[in-house]
Structures are given as structure tokens and as C-alpha cells.
Amino acid sequence: MTDKDIFFEIQKIDEELKKREPNDKLKNYNTKGMVHKKQMEFHMCQKRNRWVFGGNRSGKTECGAVEIVWLARGIHPFRKNKPNIDAWVVSLSAQVQRDVAQAKVLSYLNPAWIEDVSMLSGRKDNALGGVIDYILIKNVFGGVSKIGFKSCDQGREKFQGTSLDYVWFDEEPPYDIYKECRMRVMDKQGEIFGTMTPLKGLSWVYDEIYLNKNGDESIWYEQMEWMDNPYLKKEEIDSLTASLSTEELDARRYGKFTASGGMVYPEFDENVNVIEPFNVPYEWYDNISIDPGLNNPLSAHWYAVDYDNNIYVIAEHYEAKKGIEYHADMIKAICKKLNWPKRNGKIYALIDSAANQRTLASQKSVTELFFDYDIVVNPNVNKDLFSGIQRVKTYLKNAKGDSKLFIFKTCTNLIREFKSYFWGNSDVPIKKDDHSLDELRYYIMSRPENIKPKPQKSIIQKDKERLYKKIKYNNKMH
């Protein structure tokens, strides 16, 4: 045997030993603290259309790769596992596939788990250096799962025909490919998940996923930023932050959607300002604010204030193309559910001053019509746009960085409007989908502070005060 033959034999033995070595990266991800909190929330979510909007290096692609490997191996810790699955990993291009998603998936796969690899280019014994068509992976139940790799530059036609269990989008796909992939998972009642940095502005993902304008209950998302990743050093974060513009920072660090005009309320942070509902003390109840609409939506919210003057938006009515009688009934029903206070049997609320105007359709104004249904609305509200916006901003986040405005997550339309309210030309917000924000402004511009009531004095304390006053009076007379 020549030296060359010996070299190749040793190389074969080394390769076989590497295959037999346990790949601990996937195990360590879950058991040795490699996974961070936001990644775990993604893995635990049971929705069928999940998205992570994350900055670069926030850990978003990492959790996407782990998710698809867990599913393929049949070892997902939070889902019902299957003996085999068919899945796609969708990247923007073949080159991006090779360098990002494909490399991440391979890094979590022990070679012993791989049944076969089919290549579009390159050699299967060096899959990292080529472009993979699909990988067959041994499932712990004895079956074989298939992960196919697709790139958006192939065009929509290449995404037709197959029934799938899962699709992972690594970065934002074109809308036609997204729709095609949704069709692919329909037969098997499969799932879609995406991990992306929102660099394309207010795209279809912004409308359909982030705002969820269609009210699709299967959709869930979260945002990741650099600070969520415990493996990024502070000095590295500071250096990257200093090198980016404000708009780039929003997208590349915080995973936020940006528009050329900018958000009116960039202070709004869904992780801070949106909270789980809780039982609000009766004494915190403050006021209702209404922005009237007939063809347009009528928006009404119920506001409470604690003794630290934090505002809570605790209930919502938002509906279009309904008459005043219908809206009045809905407002009364919510008040009854909340045990909202009445005065002289009537409900009191703030309303846009435009409600005083009479229209050709009615001999009465909206204010008068509400009064007919025992709802007394006060149209004397401060409608100054710019001072109102500034006041709302201070409640979202004040100079100390504290938030004093908290919205129950059930108030979905107010939350949606915060996320879709942008400046237009001439430094004026675009007049679109702002009904909830208008009446929020009316409320915040009109509200007094909630003063904590003084504690009631006991009978003994009252007797002492009377005795003290009597002694003081007698001493003064003498």
C-alpha cells in the first residue's frame, strides 16, 4: 500500500469517526442556555402562521433552523411530533440559501441523522460548499423526513404542486410565493413560519402579518432585538448602533417596520404599552371617549387611571356601517359587563365636536341621538392635533423613559392604528385609519389627575379632633 493509499484510508476513517461523534449543538440549544427567551416564545407558540421580526444577529435565523430540524427529527418539545414530515426552507436566492439557512440547518444536523442529500450544484460530500435541493433526515419514529430548499428567484411556478407540512421563510418572500406556499400546507393542515429583518418598508408583511388587517387568528408574531441575544457583547452592540441611522437602527436592531415619512408614535412599544387584561378596581374607572362614524368606523374606548396617573385602555367598541341605536346598545352592553358607573341612570362620555353637526339624513345631531338612548356625550374636547400628539407621546414614554399608557391586548384596533400611523406631507399625519387615535387624544387632552382619596378617619380620631378644637377654643376665650 502506497503512502497515498494510506492517506486516503486514514481520511476515510476520520470522516467515519466524525459521523459517529454526537452533535451536541442541537441538545445544547435547549439544555445549556443557548436559547434565549424570545426564541423560546417562538418555539412554544401553537399558532399556524408564526413570524419573528428581528434585527440582524438577534437570533431569528437560529430559532428558525432549530425549529425545522426539531420537526424533521420528530423531537419538537412543544408540538405533537410526526413519524415523517415534508417541509421547505425558502430563501431569497440560491446564494443566500447556501450561506445562511442551509448552513444553519446543517450545523444542527448530526451527519448520522442524514439519510441522503440531493444537490442542485456541488458535491454531496461537501454539501456546505454547494446548493442543496433536499435533505432526507432519519426521524426518531423510524420514518424519513424531507427538507427541501427553495429560492424566491426561481419564480412562483417552482412552488406549485406539492403538499407540505411546514414552510420556513428565511427573510421576506414576494407575496405571490407566500400565497403559493400557503396553498401547499392547506391539504395537510400544515404550518408556516418566517424569520426576517423588515428592510422592505411597509410591504405586504406589514399589512397582512404585523397589522393583521384580515383578523386572521392563526397569525402570531414577535420582535427581537440585539439586547435579546445574550451572546452579543455590549461593546459590540454600542459599536453597531453608532454606525447606523435612526431608520436603519429601527429595522436592523429592533426589527421594526419603517416608512419614508416615519411613524408618528415611534415611542409605542408593543412589548411595554400592550398588556394582558386584569380586573381593574372600580375606583380607577374614569371616562369613555368616542369618535363617531356611520359609514366610517365608530371607535369607543373605556379609560381607567390609577393613583400614579397611569392610563389604562380597558375595553373597545369599533365597528363601521351601523346606526346610532346599534352603537348605543353595544356601548351599554360593554358598560354593563364592566359595571361602569352611571349618573342619574345615564352613561357619560367624550365625543368629537363634529357630533354636534346635523346631517341631511337626520333632523338631530349625533350628540342628540346618543342622548335619546341615555348616553350623554360631551363634545367640548380639545382637538388640537399637534399638542395632542405630543401629550400622547409623553404618556407612551416620558423624559425618564417611563411609560404611563397601557392598553389591554383586547383593544386590537387601537393597537393596529398605533402601528400604522405615519407622517405625510407638510408634517401632517396621513389621514387614514386614525379613529381610535383621535378619541384617545380627546381623552388625554381632557383628563384631570386621579387623586387618591384620603383615608377615612376613625370615630376615636374624630373625637380627638373635636376635643382638641374645644380645648383650643376655651384657651382662646380665656
Steps between C-alpha positions, in 0.01 A plus 500: 500500500646834396521808718222652290275198563571516874414873504161438335422210737576718803283775354209254462541385861502865622183576305326193643602591854363852452167349392490293818585790729191641674393840371423688820406834347129417475496353852691795643256745338228394741689360799805723546354846479573565131135584430379843614156598624360641173614192308326275754177699465512435126556126548219475757240689296226271363379731222523372139645819351789622720747777425808647662589857401853536621803713452813357346675264743202493738476120478202482265656268237641280774156423641359441149769239428450327836123494444524326163756245628292421810195441278691288249655283772165464682641639826323835532455564876178703463310341208346168408773325302450300180686191367604700192439845359538681168628856537650785299758756602450809282783752449524808278761349266709186459808682626320627812363147552852356492654762725224540760203263544665191353816551707292547818297183439815294434662634816219344708498165317716215620634331180374167635143632473529574126361226274586674174575839346402611150698789355407766246869589474816374669572162659295329768817415694555876528141620532605821673684613189214438258128567463274227645179390331376291794621307807347172620517481880448196722205552732511356854175310427676301227376705205682742272427873477577716199619861519501665157677828430341764277607846390262781409696585186376170350156661453154403624460207255773305683290515818197316358361151538642360825313438826709602799494488878718806561653797318770719652564838335847627580449873420198656333373323184304662215127494567417261214744243638361541852148436370618199300667352809182548702324286239772234539428450873121507465446127427696385806378785723864595523679805632702795379765687693726785400812669638590834347646848535242750363716684247235542227295763683123475524466191283229233489650347818430827682131496398425128511716381790605795718168690482300183428239708319301189409468395864654157436505321838773260383756784479752573775818704501765639729790743463859425599779748548871478572455527878283186490806303387716438811796399281548847351743707707398850611799663333409325175141625526617856574736495202231375261245748636734795442553400137131503397245772427181517708294333228759227442523446874125442528512224238844345553508511881139499614331318211256788449323596180587848373356736239659795325276744690559329832261390773308764690541298820839324486481500883228232481651170611264205483708311755452784752180688416284193428413288803286204601154598631448495876216583741508879519395652835168680472646822643742520203216528247522843336332568165391374157616674182326470164592587143166476315457334161217356293660374178837547663569306821373634829777459754437500876739412781462473876775666706618446855765684704689373803632716786839537330312651203570208269230474234348162411292442186285210617225444241421574136205535264597550135260443213397659168176534303271491805245747635503689831247264660729202431808680634309615809393142571859376464633774730235418760585129480869565565415737786280233655777242471747737665250625760581849369363786714191697397364835608125536529465180299704632209844417358740793449771522234720737297440535125643682199344849468395407145224298667311828554442540126167405348494312171240470226437144614374610842329795662713439808874513559696193609527658845121525523448150364730350762310694770178336379661166591611616848860573405605855583794599280716807559622653171711770670832327438842643416568393140835673452689239297862580576471571871285187530761287324774635726291425809439142385873460436581596859261231626653237271847587628591803711836675536610244760419216261194392702171397337170618647259376230404132502260336258322170559596262218128454427490856359631376166393794285670764715818290498480460121456876449806578713705277273364643172497877574760684290595856416403621153584821318532835678566328835137391529406137574339306216126515562427129488395243762531744790155488662623337822803728520276807463282414797805397702632852445169655606512300821863569588461873428198525731581280795582627852724313739350222706550607862520218751218542756606585852456212744183516707555614859394271780247604768785530755696731267190716446437521876863604559470774238177629656657500846811677369289771331293546819812539718651742248181705495478514883861608529439776247195627696701516822 
